Amino acid sequence: MSEFKGSIVPLVTPFKNGQIDEAAMERLIERQIAAGSHGLSVGGTTGEPGTLSLEERKYLIELAVKLIKGRVPLLAGTGTLRLDETLEITRFAQKVGAAGALVITPYYIKPNQEGLYRFFGQVAQAVPDFPIVLYNIPGRAGVEIKVETAARLRRDFPNIIGLKHSSKDVEYVSELLRTAGRDFRVFCGLEALTFPMMCVGAVGTIAATANWLPQETAQMCQLTLEGKYQEALELHYYGLEANDAIFWDTNPIPLKTVLSWMGLLEKEWRAPLGPTTPEIEARLRRMAESYGLIPKKEPHPPVLTDPAKKEYV
Ligand SMILES: O=C(O)C1=N[C@H](C(=O)O)C[C@H](O)C1
């Protein structure tokens, strides 16, 4: 139950000609494991689950289990806004060998807290031996899992082991750990706040930036877990521009754009996500060059207009 900690990377879902690209998925997973990521996740926000069919979501989980081969734990994103679908995907994830499920707050519907308690409670009861991590992302879901609700769920359902917190509210983490117990496993879900949240007791992060910077993210988490805060702080500052760049357009558009330049996947995402602008691409290129993700372009050669080969710049 306690195998989740550190950098659990929410992988993008690579597409080729509209279909899930198995070869690209393998490249992404191998790169992550080689870099020392503590765990992987599919079907999180970054994985565009809202545009995948039920069958595709199950296929993606099964594919990830097959490719990971037990080397790191897989936290499968299994939540939808429907209880029946969430139960189906969660049961499937357990059956095929995921290590746990990340279950998002049912979005759009704006359930009240009692509704959330019952929804998550039914999911937990359906898979009593399967670790569940609640996914609190009020900005996208339109509703927050209140501290009291999360603590109540933790108390009543032992397999609800933690919560991913995608919000700028750092105080929430302290309040949650105080109320639910310090051994409840909180994961930061907003890249730039990984270090601050881990300093108050979160055990790791589920951050899209780790798709670009897997080693640095895993190291920052590991150092923080070991109490080496000064070294971790350096990595916190190192990653700030990349963290910001994730949101220069809707996640995962910037992420996939750069990963495509790195030769890891096609530059494809699904509607309703649209193309980004040339201005954002130019900024992304500069950012990616500065982190060494892509080689620096050769400086433009000087213009030679003179037959004597005199250079005019
Ligand atoms: O996919 C995720 O998990 C995350 N998605 C968030 C978002 O896109 O809003 C941000 C964070 O990187 C984790």
The ligand as an SDF file (V2000), in Angstrom:
LIG
                    3D

 13 13  0  0  0  0  0  0  0  0999 V2000
   -1.8850   15.0380  -15.6910 O   0  0  0  0  0  0  0  0  0  0  0  0
   -1.7410   15.4000  -14.5340 C   0  0  0  0  0  0  0  0  0  0  0  0
   -1.7590   14.5660  -13.6500 O   0  0  0  0  0  0  0  0  0  0  0  0
   -1.5890   16.8180  -14.2250 C   0  0  0  0  0  0  0  0  0  0  0  0
   -2.2630   17.6810  -14.8610 N   0  0  0  0  0  0  0  0  0  0  0  0
   -2.4610   18.9850  -14.3600 C   0  0  0  0  0  0  0  0  0  0  0  0
   -3.2140   19.8000  -15.3860 C   0  0  0  0  0  0  0  0  0  0  0  0
   -3.0580   19.5950  -16.5880 O   0  0  0  0  0  0  0  0  0  0  0  0
   -3.9930   20.6720  -15.0060 O   0  0  0  0  0  0  0  0  0  0  0  0
   -1.1800   19.5850  -13.9550 C   0  0  0  0  0  0  0  0  0  0  0  0
   -0.2210   18.6420  -13.3430 C   0  0  0  0  0  0  0  0  0  0  0  0
    0.9130   18.6150  -14.1370 O   0  0  0  0  0  0  0  0  0  0  0  0
   -0.6580   17.2550  -13.1970 C   0  0  0  0  0  0  0  0  0  0  0  0
  1  2  2  0
  2  3  1  0
  2  4  1  0
  4  5  2  0
  4 13  1  0
  5  6  1  0
  6  7  1  0
  6 10  1  0
  7  8  2  0
  7  9  1  0
 10 11  1  0
 11 12  1  0
 11 13  1  0
M  END
$$$$
